[in-house]
Amino acid sequence: MNNASATLGILGAIVGGAVIAVAGSVESVTLAGIPVFGLCVAGAFVAQWIAFAPAVLLKTERHFDLVGSATFVAAIGFAYASRGTFDARSLLVTTMVVFWAARLGTFLFRRIRRDGYDRRFDRLKTEAIPFLMTWTLQGLWISVTLSCALAALTAPRPAALDWTAAVGTAIWGLGLAIEVAADRQKQRFRAAPQNADAFIDTGLWACCRHPNYLGEILLWTGIAIVALPALHGLSYLTLVSPVFVWALLARISGVPMLEARADRKWGGEPAYEAYKAQTPVLIPSVVRLFRRGEAP
């Protein structure tokens, strides 16, 4: 990636962040006259840029995911603390985000400590502008993904718990369980010496080729459902959160990158081609799972 393209990416991410900040700030409570929602979005970007400084000097990506997860926790914690009043729905949403971020951040940090590198950054970390772009895009990812939860927490009028809280929590719990199980299954699979150059097609990975991403999409959908009754006016635009997560993982950076890498590594092998032909990308194939006699 050249500097011109990376610069456009940085500007696009900043514009995207500004749009979501405006949409969420219209109905936001304020702190010293400044919308708390807007402060959280601005803080998400600034945190990434601060963390970028030592990263580019040391040419390392080792703390990239950890900073991202910590920013989720800091932003949602700040929004919750800024309310002044504490209601059950806000506490539920905050707990959901913090639990997810702590779990994922810990998992990713342990993985990069074990592996020593993240192949996504092999070329990017050696060039300042493209590397800055990745940190800026992380700011956008945090802001848009978290936007629905932030809008609920910064709404001027709290919403009592109702059926949406039960449904949303159930979907969030299902998504989290799928994501955790998929991550653990793949971790155990990779730890076995005989699987060093093999692709995983057991457990949840027999149902679909990217169950961890399915879990991620489901859990943010659950958070959006819990947040829904607290939204008003332009803050309804923050319901783009789960759609953004789906688009990012299924169409932009997640599935396309991993599928291309897998095709380069195992493309042409009969077992892999059969697995790819028979196993859906994201929507699980329960029938295939039980035909294989595997348990999730």
C-alpha positions as CSV (number, residue, x, y, z in Angstrom):
1,M,0.0,0.0,0.0
2,N,1.4,3.4,-1.0
3,N,1.3,6.6,1.1
4,A,-1.4,8.2,-1.0
5,S,-3.8,5.3,-0.5
6,A,-3.0,5.1,3.2
7,T,-3.6,8.9,3.6
8,L,-7.0,8.5,2.0
9,G,-7.8,5.7,4.3
10,I,-6.9,7.8,7.3
11,L,-9.0,10.7,6.1
12,G,-11.9,8.4,5.4
13,A,-11.7,6.9,8.9
14,I,-11.7,10.3,10.5
15,V,-14.7,11.5,8.4
16,G,-16.5,8.3,9.3
17,G,-15.8,8.8,13.0
18,A,-17.0,12.4,12.7
19,V,-20.3,11.3,11.2
20,I,-21.0,8.8,13.9
21,A,-20.0,11.3,16.5
22,V,-22.5,13.8,15.2
23,A,-25.3,11.3,15.0
24,G,-24.7,10.1,18.5
25,S,-24.1,13.5,20.1
26,V,-27.4,15.1,19.2
27,E,-29.2,13.1,21.9
28,S,-26.2,12.7,24.2
29,V,-25.9,13.9,27.8
30,T,-23.1,16.5,28.2
31,L,-20.1,17.0,30.3
32,A,-18.9,20.6,30.7
33,G,-21.2,21.4,27.8
34,I,-19.6,18.8,25.5
35,P,-21.6,15.7,24.4
36,V,-20.2,12.6,26.2
37,F,-20.8,10.5,23.0
38,G,-18.6,12.8,21.0
39,L,-15.9,12.8,23.7
40,C,-15.9,9.0,23.7
41,V,-15.4,8.9,19.9
42,A,-12.7,11.5,19.9
43,G,-11.0,9.7,22.8
44,A,-11.0,6.4,20.8
45,F,-9.1,8.0,18.0
46,V,-6.7,9.9,20.2
47,A,-5.9,6.7,22.2
48,Q,-4.9,4.9,19.0
49,W,-2.7,7.7,17.8
50,I,-0.9,7.9,21.2
51,A,-0.3,4.1,21.1
52,F,0.9,4.4,17.5
53,A,3.9,6.5,18.5
54,P,5.9,3.8,20.3
55,A,4.6,1.2,17.9
56,V,6.0,2.9,14.8
57,L,9.3,3.7,16.6
58,L,9.7,0.0,17.6
59,K,8.1,-1.3,14.5
60,T,5.9,-3.6,16.6
61,E,2.2,-4.6,16.5
62,R,2.4,-6.5,19.7
63,H,0.1,-4.2,21.7
64,F,-2.3,-3.3,18.8
65,D,-5.2,-5.6,19.9
66,L,-4.6,-4.9,23.6
67,V,-5.0,-1.2,23.0
68,G,-8.1,-1.7,21.0
69,S,-9.8,-3.8,23.7
70,A,-8.6,-1.4,26.4
71,T,-10.2,1.5,24.5
72,F,-13.5,-0.3,24.4
73,V,-13.4,-0.7,28.1
74,A,-12.3,2.9,28.7
75,A,-14.9,4.4,26.4
76,I,-17.8,2.5,27.8
77,G,-16.6,3.0,31.4
78,F,-16.3,6.8,30.8
79,A,-19.8,6.9,29.3
80,Y,-21.3,5.0,32.2
81,A,-19.6,7.1,34.8
82,S,-20.6,10.3,33.1
83,R,-24.3,9.6,33.3
84,G,-24.6,10.7,36.9
85,T,-27.5,8.3,37.3
86,F,-27.2,4.6,37.0
87,D,-30.0,2.4,35.6
88,A,-30.2,-1.3,35.0
89,R,-30.1,-1.2,31.2
90,S,-27.0,1.0,31.2
91,L,-25.3,-1.4,33.7
92,L,-26.3,-4.4,31.5
93,V,-24.9,-2.9,28.3
94,T,-21.7,-1.8,30.1
95,T,-21.2,-5.3,31.6
96,M,-21.7,-6.9,28.2
97,V,-19.1,-4.7,26.5
98,V,-16.5,-4.9,29.3
99,F,-16.8,-8.7,29.6
100,W,-16.4,-9.2,25.8
101,A,-13.5,-6.8,25.5
102,A,-11.7,-8.3,28.5
103,R,-12.1,-11.8,27.1
104,L,-11.1,-11.0,23.6
105,G,-8.3,-8.6,24.5
106,T,-6.7,-11.2,26.8
107,F,-7.1,-14.0,24.2
108,L,-5.5,-11.9,21.4
109,F,-2.7,-10.6,23.7
110,R,-1.8,-14.2,24.7
111,R,-1.8,-15.3,21.1
112,I,0.6,-12.6,19.9
113,R,2.8,-13.2,22.9
114,R,2.9,-16.9,21.9
115,D,3.4,-16.3,18.2
116,G,5.6,-13.3,18.5
117,Y,4.0,-11.5,15.5
118,D,0.8,-10.8,13.6
119,R,1.2,-11.5,9.9
120,R,-1.3,-8.8,9.0
121,F,1.3,-6.2,9.9
122,D,4.4,-7.8,8.2
123,R,4.6,-5.0,5.7
124,L,2.5,-2.3,7.2
125,K,4.6,-1.8,10.4
126,T,7.6,-0.9,8.4
127,E,5.9,2.1,6.7
128,A,4.8,5.0,8.9
129,I,1.7,6.2,7.0
130,P,0.2,2.8,6.2
131,F,0.9,1.8,9.8
132,L,-0.8,4.9,11.1
133,M,-3.8,4.1,8.8
134,T,-4.3,0.8,10.6
135,W,-4.4,2.5,14.0
136,T,-6.8,5.1,12.7
137,L,-9.0,2.5,11.3
138,Q,-9.0,0.8,14.7
139,G,-10.3,4.1,16.1
140,L,-13.2,4.0,13.5
141,W,-13.8,0.3,14.3
142,I,-14.2,1.0,18.0
143,S,-16.3,4.1,17.5
144,V,-18.8,2.5,15.1
145,T,-19.0,-0.9,16.7
146,L,-19.5,0.7,20.1
147,S,-21.8,3.5,18.9
148,C,-25.1,1.8,19.7
149,A,-24.0,1.0,23.3
150,L,-22.6,4.5,23.8
151,A,-25.8,6.0,22.5
152,A,-27.8,4.0,25.0
153,L,-25.6,5.0,27.9
154,T,-25.5,8.7,27.0
155,A,-29.2,9.0,26.3
156,P,-30.9,11.7,28.4
157,R,-33.7,9.5,29.5
158,P,-33.0,5.9,30.8
159,A,-35.2,3.1,29.6
160,A,-36.4,0.4,32.0
161,L,-35.6,-3.2,31.3
162,D,-38.1,-5.1,29.2
163,W,-38.3,-8.0,26.8
164,T,-35.6,-6.5,24.5
165,A,-33.2,-6.8,27.4
166,A,-34.0,-10.6,27.7
167,V,-33.8,-11.2,23.9
168,G,-30.7,-9.1,23.4
169,T,-28.9,-10.7,26.3
170,A,-29.8,-14.2,25.1
171,I,-28.4,-13.4,21.6
172,W,-25.3,-11.8,23.1
173,G,-24.7,-14.9,25.3
174,L,-25.1,-17.2,22.3
175,G,-22.7,-15.2,20.3
176,L,-20.1,-15.0,23.1
177,A,-20.4,-18.7,23.7
178,I,-19.8,-19.5,20.0
179,E,-16.9,-17.1,19.8
180,V,-15.2,-18.4,22.9
181,A,-15.8,-22.1,21.9
182,A,-14.5,-21.5,18.3
183,D,-11.4,-19.7,19.6
184,R,-10.6,-22.5,22.1
185,Q,-11.2,-25.3,19.5
186,K,-8.8,-23.7,17.0
187,Q,-6.2,-23.0,19.7
188,R,-6.3,-26.7,20.8
189,F,-6.2,-27.8,17.2
190,R,-3.1,-25.6,16.4
191,A,-1.3,-26.8,19.5
192,A,-1.2,-30.4,18.2
193,P,2.0,-31.0,16.3
194,Q,0.2,-33.1,13.7
195,N,-2.0,-30.1,12.8
196,A,0.9,-27.7,12.1
197,D,0.1,-27.5,8.4
198,A,-3.6,-28.6,8.5
199,F,-6.8,-26.7,8.3
200,I,-9.4,-27.1,11.1
201,D,-12.7,-28.8,10.1
202,T,-13.9,-30.1,13.4
203,G,-16.2,-28.9,16.2
204,L,-17.9,-25.5,15.3
205,W,-15.5,-25.3,12.4
206,A,-17.5,-28.2,10.8
207,C,-20.6,-26.1,10.9
208,C,-19.2,-23.0,9.1
209,R,-15.8,-21.8,8.1
210,H,-15.7,-18.8,10.4
211,P,-17.7,-19.5,13.5
212,N,-15.7,-17.0,15.6
213,Y,-16.9,-14.2,13.3
214,L,-20.5,-15.5,13.5
215,G,-20.2,-15.2,17.3
216,E,-18.9,-11.7,17.0
217,I,-21.8,-10.6,14.7
218,L,-24.4,-12.2,17.0
219,L,-23.1,-10.7,20.2
220,W,-23.1,-7.1,18.8
221,T,-26.6,-7.7,17.4
222,G,-27.6,-8.6,21.0
223,I,-26.1,-5.5,22.4
224,A,-27.9,-3.4,19.8
225,I,-31.2,-5.0,20.8
226,V,-30.6,-4.3,24.4
227,A,-29.7,-0.7,23.6
228,L,-32.7,-0.1,21.3
229,P,-35.3,1.3,23.7
230,A,-32.9,3.9,25.0
231,L,-32.3,5.4,21.5
232,H,-34.0,8.6,20.3
233,G,-33.9,10.7,17.1
234,L,-30.6,10.6,15.2
235,S,-29.1,8.2,17.7
236,Y,-31.1,5.5,15.9
237,L,-28.4,5.8,13.2
238,T,-26.1,4.0,15.6
239,L,-28.0,0.8,15.0
240,V,-25.5,0.5,12.1
241,S,-23.2,-1.1,14.7
242,P,-24.0,-4.8,14.0
243,V,-24.3,-4.1,10.3
244,F,-20.9,-2.5,10.3
245,V,-19.4,-5.5,12.3
246,W,-21.0,-7.9,9.7
247,A,-19.7,-5.9,6.7
248,L,-16.2,-5.6,8.2
249,L,-15.9,-9.2,9.0
250,A,-17.7,-10.8,6.1
251,R,-16.9,-8.5,3.3
252,I,-13.9,-6.3,4.0
253,S,-11.1,-7.5,6.3
254,G,-12.1,-10.7,8.0
255,V,-13.4,-13.5,5.8
256,P,-11.9,-12.3,2.5
257,M,-8.4,-12.1,3.9
258,L,-8.6,-15.5,5.6
259,E,-10.2,-17.2,2.6
260,A,-7.5,-15.9,0.3
261,R,-4.8,-17.1,2.6
262,A,-6.4,-20.5,3.0
263,D,-6.7,-20.8,-0.8
264,R,-3.0,-20.0,-1.2
265,K,-2.0,-22.6,1.3
266,W,-4.4,-25.5,0.7
267,G,-6.1,-24.7,-2.6
268,G,-6.1,-27.7,-4.9
269,E,-6.0,-30.2,-2.0
270,P,-9.0,-32.6,-2.3
271,A,-9.8,-32.5,1.4
272,Y,-9.8,-28.7,1.6
273,E,-11.8,-28.3,-1.6
274,A,-14.4,-30.7,-0.3
275,Y,-14.5,-28.9,3.0
276,K,-14.9,-25.5,1.3
277,A,-17.6,-26.8,-1.1
278,Q,-19.7,-28.4,1.7
279,T,-19.2,-25.9,4.6
280,P,-21.0,-22.5,4.6
281,V,-18.9,-19.4,5.3
282,L,-20.9,-18.0,8.2
283,I,-24.4,-19.5,8.5
284,P,-23.9,-22.8,10.3
285,S,-24.6,-26.2,8.8
286,V,-26.0,-28.1,11.7
287,V,-26.9,-31.1,9.6
288,R,-23.3,-31.5,8.5
289,L,-22.1,-31.2,12.1
290,F,-24.1,-34.1,13.3
291,R,-23.4,-36.2,10.2
292,R,-19.7,-35.9,11.1
293,G,-20.5,-37.0,14.6
294,E,-18.7,-33.9,16.0
295,A,-19.9,-32.0,19.1
296,P,-19.6,-28.2,19.3
